[in-house]
Amino acid sequence: RGALVGLAAASMWMAMRSRYFVRALVALAIVGSIVYSNIAEESLARFRNMGNDQTSLHRMERWEHGWQAMKDNPLLGVGVKNWEVYYPLHFRPKHAGPMMVHNVFIEAGIELGFLGLGAFLWLIFLVFRTTRRVISMPDQDNFMVGLSRGLEAGTVGLVVSSSFVTVFYYPYFWIQFLLASCLYSAARN
């Protein structure tokens, strides 16, 4: 579900940034209809039950506990990879499931505190600022502009879909940051 929501967010981002907004919306509606018609019925049922199913209740409970842990340890958090030690000592979950918090932002805030979360959000902001700089460079070729817009859309999709999974230590965001830096360097040269 999170991946599809992220894909929808990235697609909407691209449509909103398009010079041909109406055409982009029509194309998005057509592609969205094709994707929707090919989604398995059990996946559609998961979307319909979202918020009431066991997985959703489990995630919402972990988000509440994560937010409480962030408020209890605001500056530096509980430490890198310490959530699984901290969690059973401070919380009694009602919903069975893994201890993972299922949200990259809450995960960063829990383990690194608001300082670490702020640094992480700043890095995400820098991706957008970097792509905007590349796009606004005088005499920039269409290839670099296209790469910049694609990197922006990919970052939007990643931010949205990562709001439902625990992937802070996976390379996804870190590769996005690297790609933005490399793109800017290549565009300048």
N, C-alpha and C positions, 0 to 999 in steps of 0.2 A: 504493500500500500504506500509506504513512504517513498519508494522509488517512482511510482506513478505520479504521486503528488509533486515530487521534485521535477519530474519531466514536464508536467503541466505548468509549473511555475516558470521553468526555463523557457518553455514555448511561449508563454504569455509575455515574458520579458522581451523575447525577440520580436514578438508581434508589436509590442508597444514602442519598441525602438525603431521599427521599420518606417521608411519613408512612405511605404505603401500600406498603411495601417489597415485599410478596409480589405485589401487583397490578402494581407497576412492573416486577418481574422477569418476570412472565408477559407483559406488554405488550412488554417488551424482547425476549423470546424470540420472540414472534410477528413483530415488526418485523424483528428480526435474521434470521429465517428467510426472510422476504420479500426482504430486501436480498441475502442470500446466494444465493437462487435466481435473482436477476437479475444477478449478477456474471458477466461474460464468462468463458468457460473459460480463455482465455489469462491473465487476471488471477488466477484461482484457481491456475493453474499457477505463476505468479510467487510466490504465497504458499507453495505446496508446496516450491518450490526455494529459499526464503529462507535465506540463510546460505551457500549453495553456488554461487549464480549469480554472474556477473561483476559485476553491479551491487552486490551485497552485499559481495563481496570487495574491490571498489574502495572502497566506503564505509568498511569496517572498516579498511582500510589507511590511508585519509585520517584516520580518527579516531585511530589509533595515532600517526601522524605529527603530528597536531594536538596530542595530549596531550604528546608529546615537545617540541614547540615551546612549549607552555605552561610546561613544567618548565624549559626553557632560558631563557625570558623571563617570569619569574613576576610581576613587579611591574606593569609597564605594557604587556606584550605586544610584538608586533612593529610596532604602529601601525595606525591605521585604513586599511583597504583595502590593506595591505602583504603579505598572505598570498601573493598571486600572484607577488610579487617574491621573497619569502622562501623559498617552497616549493622552486622548482627549484634554488636555491643550496645548500639544506641536505638535501634528500632525493632519493632515486632510486626512484621508484615502480615496483613490479612489475606493477601492474594499470593498463592504459591507461584514460584518462577525463579529465574536467575536473579542475582543481586544487581545485575547491570542496570544503570539508570536510564538507558535508551534515549539519551539526548546529549549531543556533543557539547552543547553550551552549559548544561547543568553539570555534566561530567567535568568539564574544564573548571567550572566554578567550585565544585566540591573539592577537587584534588589540588587546585592551584590558587583557590581563593578568588576574590573579586579582582585582585591585581592581575592574576594570571588570565582570568576571563577577559578583563579589559585589554590586555596585550593581545589576546587571540582575536578579539573583535577589531582591534586596531589593524592587525595583519589582514583581515578580510577587507576592511575599508581601503587599505593600501592597494589591494588587487584592483579595485574599481578606480581608484585615483590613478594608478599606473596605466590602466587601459584607456582612461579618458585622456591622459597625457599623450599616449601614442596616437589616438584618433585625432587629437587637435594639433599634432605636429604639421607644420606647413609642408605641402607637397608630399604628403604621405601616400604611398601606393595602396591600392584597394586590397591587396593581399594582407598587409599588416593591419589595416582597418578591420577586415573580416576576421582575422585571428583575434583581435582585441574584443570584438563583439561576441565572438564564440566563447572566449575565455570568460567574459562577463556572464553570459547565459549559463555556462557550465558552473560558475561559482554560485549563481542564484539557485540552480538545481541542487547543487551540493549542500548549500546552506539549508534549504527547505527539507531535503530528504534526511540530512543529518540531525534534524530535530526529532527524529524517531528512532535513531540507532546510536549505539555506543561505538564511535569510530575515531575518537580524538587522537589515538596513537597510531592509527592506520595512516598510510602515506597520502591519502587523498588530498587533504587540505594543504599539506606541505608541498606536494607536487604543484598544486595551483599557485602557491606563493612563488615557487621556483619558476614556473612558466611565465608568470607576470614579469618577474625580474628579467628573465632572458628575453622576453618579447620587447621590453623597453630598451634593453641593451642593443638588441639587433636593430630596432627602429632608429635609434640614435646614430648607429653606424651605417 
